[in-house]
Amino acid sequence: MDFAFRIALKSVAILIFLILSTRLTSIDASIHIYKKQLFNEVGNAYLLPGGSEGLDASLSSDNSATDGRSFIRFENITFWRTPVAADENSDMEHSTGLIQAVIFEAADRNNIGGSAYGGQRSICCTPDLAKLEGCKQGEVIRIPSATEINWPIVLNIQFSGNDLSTRMDSAEVPVQKTGMYNLFFIACDPKLKGTVMSGKTVWKNPGGYLPGRMAPLMKFYVYMAIAYLLLSAIWFWQYVRFWEDILQLQHCIAAVIGLGLFEMILWYLDYSNFNRTGMRPVVITAWVVTVGAIKKTLSRLLILSVSMGYGVVRPTLGGLTSKVLLIGATYFLASELLDITEHVGTINDVSGRARLFLALPDAFLDAFLILWIFTSLSKTLEQLQAKRISVKLDLYRKFSNALAVAVIASVAWITYEIYFKATDPFNERWQSAWIITAFWDILSFVLLCVICYLWAPSQSSQRYAYSEDVGEEFDEEEAQSLTRGQSNGDVSLAKQEQKNGNAGISDEEDDSEEDKRE
């Protein structure tokens, strides 16, 4: 145990850095909405990213069918150029500015653009490239895909005369091959600098509107809800059986289990509605992230309180209660703001700086809580060893082992997550990306199961909770009764209660002095 505990403490510093490295994640929405978005100059072109999503191949070739098809649909796409650009043209001219919508699979990204004589790569065709590549000057360079000659897809939108705006005809591009698809709106005409765009694109998978990276999570939340339901059934059965002996700590565990079940159900409802409509309902999503923030906060405070000895070594946290509540309230606010920003409304409207600003406090608070938990747990173990409280010492050794394994697993997984993202800059492994999110829910659930096992309600919970062992007079069966509800008669209890009466004053003084030191 001591070896694992030391490893866990050494891992905390690594975990602090890794938490900060993996906070900045984003999920693309199924319906991408553009509101007066500006084209940005990139090389010899003006670009506006339209979205990037993993799409599965259509299961049906019937274009009239609503289910089983994958497609990207353009709706109400409108472009506005500057008045200066419009005034340079006559109202009698037919084509006075070209904008192209380009859709390509991530594997074919090199099929867009080219370079002359090995120089800098250009998106738009130049005079030299027109001679070498046979492209049309003033348009996007497109090289047919090796697997599908019609891809990448290029759709043309023209300005007419001296009009300030032009509207793209509604179009739908079917997807017949599974892959990560990217959409860009590109203008090669220098006169179109300052152009803005509004409208929306709809991205649909065969099973619904959920993005490919999110679709597996809907089934995952069903399985997690079932797991929480089974855990809650077992826990509340014990809870009802030994109601009179329930500890305050066990009330907190019951609350975390209930919130976990509620959170999984809400996540499923949120994803299910998203899959049907293509839009995330603000009310349900706000409820989900709020319940999730409450659950994460209570889970961390539960582990912190247990590490301090609450419910087993000491009946209350004493002078530390206000500090624990303060860190809990602060963590809830930071987590709530971050989750609402990432999940409620249009996700990809949030800038990287805004997400970084909200992610840093959450990451620092997580790191601070980890340090506090292990510091408190170390002090509790030292106290139990000094007082020779063997039953509770064994209990806390098991708990510290579980925490050490959880921290080591977290460090290992975050390292893998960084590697996963660093080696997949174009999200080509999007079909397995859902596992990154799922792991943390699984780890949280497993750790909760361990706590439920160690602090399961029993008929002797209340009598043993705040007492000290009588040393070797307790046999192994009595030691197990702390967490498994086995009783060995009234004789041992009488001895225990007698010792509690004699040691009560000194225990209170020890706890008071320890609270002052904390």
C-alpha positions, 0 to 999 in steps of 0.5 A: 500500500505504501508503495502505491501511495507514494506513486500516487503522490508523485503522480499528482504533479504530473496530473496537474499539468495533464489536466491543463493540457486536455481541457480544451476540447470541442464537439461540433454541432449537427446543424452548423449556424453561421451569423455574419461570419467573416472570410479570413485571408489564408495564402492566396485565398479567403476562407471560412470553415463550414464544419468538420464531422464524422459521417457514416456511409448511407444505408439507403440510396433512396433520396426520398427516404428520411432514414438511413441516409447521410448527407450535408445540406445547405440552407439559406446560405447568403453572402454579403460583399463590401459596397466598394467591391459591389460598386466596381461592377456594372449592374449589367454584368452577369458574373462579378464574383465567385465563391466556392463551397468545397467538401472533401474527406480528411484523407483527400485533404491534399487534393485541394490546392497545389504548388508550382515548382515545389514552392509554397502551396496555393489554394487558388489557381495561379497562372503558373499552376494553370499551365502545370496543373490544368486548373482554371485561374481564379478558382480552387485547385481540385484534384480528383480523389483516387477512390471517387472521381467526383470528390472533392465536391465543389459548388459554385456561387456567383455574385451578379452585377453590382449586387451587395448579396447573393444567395446559394441555391439549396443543395444536398450532397449525399455521403456514400463513404464513411469518413471525416468530412470537411466543409470550406467556403473559399473566395479566390477573388481579391475583390471579395475581401471582407465578405461575410456569410449567414445561413446553416448547413445540416449534417446527418448520419444514417441513424440521425443528426448526432455527429459521428463522434457523439453517436456511440455515447447515446448507447453508452449512457443507456448502459451507464444508467443501467449500471447506476440503477443496479448500484442504487438498488443494491445500496438502497436495499441495504440503506432501508435494512439498516436505516436506524444505523445510517451514518451521515457519510452514507447519506452523502453516498446515497445522494451521489448515486442518485445524482449519477443515475439522474445525470445519465438519464438526462444525458441520454434524453439530451442526446436522443432529442439532439439525434431526432431534431439536429438541435440541442435543447437548451433547457435539457442541456442546461439541466444535464450540465447542472446536475453533472456539476452538482454530482462532480462537486459532491463526489469530490467533497465526499472523497475529501471528507472521507480522506479527512476521516469524516464518518469513521475517525471523527463525527464532524469536520469541525473547523474545516467544514467552512473551508470544505464548503467554500472549495465546494461552492467555488468548484461548482461555479467553475465547473458549471460555467465551463460545462454550460459554455461547452454544451449549451447552445452552439458549441463551435461558436465558443472561441479558444480563448474563452474556453481557456479562460473558463477551463483554467480555474476548473483545472487548477481546482481539480489539482488543488483538491487532489493535493488536499485529498492525499494530504488529508489521507496521509494525516488520517493514516498516520493518526490511525497508526499512532492510535493502533486503530486496526479495523479502521486502519485496514479500511483506510488502507483499502481506500488509499489503495483504490485512490492510488490506482484511480490517480495512476489510471487517470495519469495514464489515460490523460497521457494517452488522450494527449497522444491520441489528439496529438497524433490525429490532428485531422480527427480521422480516428473519430469513430473511437473518440467517444472512448475518451469521454466514456472513460472518465464516467467509468472511472468515476463509477468504479471509484463510487462502487469501491466507496459503496463497498467499503462503507456499506450500511450495516447494523453496526455502522453507527456503533463503530463509526466514531469509536476506537478499536480495543486492539486484539480483542476483536477477531477478524469477523468483528473487523469485517462487521464494520463494512459488511454488517456482521455482528459478534454479540453484545459482549464486544459492544459493551466493551467498546461502549465502555472504552468510548465513554472513557476516551470521549473527552480525549478524542474530542480534544485531539480532534479540536487540536487537529482542526486548529492545525489544519 
